[in-house]
Amino acid sequence: MERTHYTFLIFSGAHGKFRRVQVPFYVIHLTLAFSIVGILTVAALANSYTRMLLKVSDYNSLRTEREALKNQYRSLEDVVSETNAKLDSLRSLAAEVALTYGFGAARQARFPQGLLALATEGPSSAESGYRTSLYAFNLMKSAALNSLGDAVALDLFSNVHIDRTTVPSIWPVRGQVTAGFGQRMDPFSGEGAFHAGMDISAPYGTRVEAAAEGLVFYGGPDQGYGNEVLIDHGYGIKTKYGHLTDIYVVVGQEVKRGQVIGTVGMSGKATGPHLHYEVIVHETPVNPARYLHG
């Protein structure tokens, strides 16, 4: 006869009665199956929990590394900003000293060949500015080594090779100068920064005039200065007019001294309506105030 159940004898004591319990085979089999499933489930949960702990640990490690890299990046950014400010100051000094002794001015044609082609490409590259700064530095070094003797120092105005109508000597707009040339506190970051021009406060919509005769090299939007106009006056001299609300000239157009080229606004990064005005000589910003009359 085939057995269909298990029999368990349960004793209550050494001399007590015992009980007989019969358990069908399928109950034992189900119990074993559930036990195996339970063990496998617990093992899977433990494995999943362990993997989750490892992922959390890796995430925390990556987050720590990310914060360290961000701090390192901020430090490097501060160093680069400070270095750029110093470089801009040195470039400006090099250009002004070179101009003071009249170096290189007569070598520049009033409107160099290919200017219109360059005008379509916008302002010059950083590489060009670097080469110009290096050129000005080498001129200064050469002057220091060879000495000028009794030679008379010539500035931008006294150089007979330059057409005076191309010298940016009039105020592009009348108003209060709210920020001068050189080091200043950046109004947005609150940190020290090099200011390549001068800010002239004026009511919104005030007419902006060309500081000298020249050729429009660029007219359009710029990331920092908003709507801007860049005029090439020849002999390596350019002027920049930033934060305009309207632009009345186009690239390649010839303008006269005093001609209206736009209106004062606050486009780009500006805290109020004003004109950002720059004088650039051989791709290096110089102090505009030294050339303004009245």
Secondary structure, 3 states (H helix, E strand, C coil): CCCCEEEEEEECCCCCCEEEEEEEHHHHHHHHHHHHHHHHHHHHHHHHHHHHHHHHHHHHHHHHHHHHHHHHHHHHHHHHHHHHHHHHHHHHHHHHHHHHCCCCHHHCCCCCCCHHHHHCCCCCCHHHHHHHHHHHHHHHHHHHHHCCCCCCCCCCCCCCCCCHHHCCCCCCCCCEEEECCEEEECCCCCCEEEECCEEEECCCCCEEECCCCEEEEEEEEECCCEEEEEEEEECCEEEEEEEEEEECCCCCCEECCCCEEEEEECCCCCCCCEEEEEEEECCEEECHHHHCCC
